[in-house]
Amino acid sequence: MTLARLAPVLFVLLWSTGWVSAKYATFFADPLTFLVIRYGTAVVLFYVVCRLGGVSWPRDRAGWVHAIVSGMFLHGLYLGMVWWAIGQGVPAALSGIIAGLQPLMTGIAAAYLVGENLNGGQRVGLVIGFLGVAIAVLPKVLVIDASSIPAYAVAVNVLAMACVTAGTIYQKRLVKDGDLRSVATLQYVGALIVTVPAALILEDLNVNWSLGFFATLAWSVIGISMGAIALLLYLIRRGDVSKAASLIYLVPPLAALEAAIAFGEELTVPMMIGTCVVMVGVYLINRKSAVEPIIVKD
């Protein structure tokens, strides 16, 4: 199988583990502090990969700036806001359904800002995908005591979705060239520009330097920050951003399954039904149109 066929599956599998990693990380460090260490480690490792591979860097200043700015949105603002909001009391179930807003927002924005034309089936797929996420996690959300959840934290979680949507569109429009390894390195520099001052202002920088911390960090960096993000950048560059974003719909249900395995959390019938509905939505968004030419890319 080619990378083009494997990339979506591998991306979803790797990215979904971020929810489990986030929960493990809270046992060992403050959320933003952990992200600073994770991003810093990713910068060093990606830089080493670039040096060993003789990777070329952007040819002009604009290329550097665009890569850094996209990283500020995709990693610094998005992930920083989500982790901080969860740390402030936003339940993972509620955060999951909020995450389902991103493909919808990206699909709408892409039509106006990138010129992507979604057909009727793809539009229906976007809606069905969101409904699937809602079916999977809404039962858990409904039993949550709303008075215990800070409204500002929920607002920050929603704003995070706007940031990752903006970052995805920015990436598609302005970060079109250059080796993905050097682009990823610069993106994590952008993430640090956002996350370091936020951690210094909002947290006490607590870290439990234990085996569990390093194990969680290793997977977060190698599996997610390097593996999953490299696949996401590949998918964005290769195809429509709305199609790449639609894969996010598969993450909350799959993360729920992983949480059931890792933490013994309940795997409910609505989760299983919702997962099936999500798969239908993602299929409708990503299937080839009968009149759409198939372009083979190297």
C-alpha positions, 0 to 999 in steps of 0.5 A: 500500500502507498503512503497516500492510502496509509496516511489517513489511517495512520494519522487517525490512529496516532492523533487519537492517542493524544487524548490518552497522552494528555490524561497521562501527562496531567499525572506528571506535569502542569499542562502547558509546562508539559507542552513546552518540554514536548515542543522543545524536544520536538524542535531538537529532534526534527532539527537533527533529522533535518541536518542528517538528511541534508534537508533544505530550509525555506529560501526566503524570509517569508517562507520562515515566517509563514511556517512559524506563524502556522505553527503558532496556530496549529500547535501553540494556540490550538493544543495549548488552549485545549490542554489548558481548558481541560486543566481548568475543568472542561470534561474530556467528553465536552472537549471532544464534541467541541473538537467536532466543530473543527471539520465543519468550520474548516469545510466552510472556511475552505470554500470561501478562502481556498476555493474548495468546492464541496459537492452535495455529498461532501456537505452532507458528510460534514453534517453526518460526521458531526452528528456521529461525534454528538451521538458518541459523546453527548450522553456523557455531556448531558450528565455533567453538572454544568455549574461545575464547568467554568464558562471561560474555559469552555469559551477557550476550548471553542476558540481553540477550534477556531485557531486550528481551523485558521492554522489549517487554512493558513498552512494550505494557502501560504506554506505550499513549498519546502521540505515538510521536515524543515517546515515542522521544525519551524512550526514547533518554534512557533509553538514555543513562542506561544506556549513558553510565555503562557506557561510562565504566566499561568502555571507554577512549572511543576514537573515530576521527573519520573519514568512515567513522565519520560514515557509519556513524553517520548510517545507524545513527541515521537508518536504525535508531534513527529509522526501524526503531525508529519502525516497531517502536513502531508495530507493538507499539502496533498489534498483538500483541507476539508478532507484532511480535517474531516479525519478529526471526526474519527478521533473522539470515538477512537479515543474513547475506545483507547480510554476504555482500554487504558483507564477502564472508562465505560464504552457505551452503545451510543459511542459504538453507534456514533462511531459507525455514523462518523465513518459514514460521514468521513466516507462521504467527504473523502470519496472520489466524485464520479466526475472528478479526475484522479490526479496521481501525485508522486 
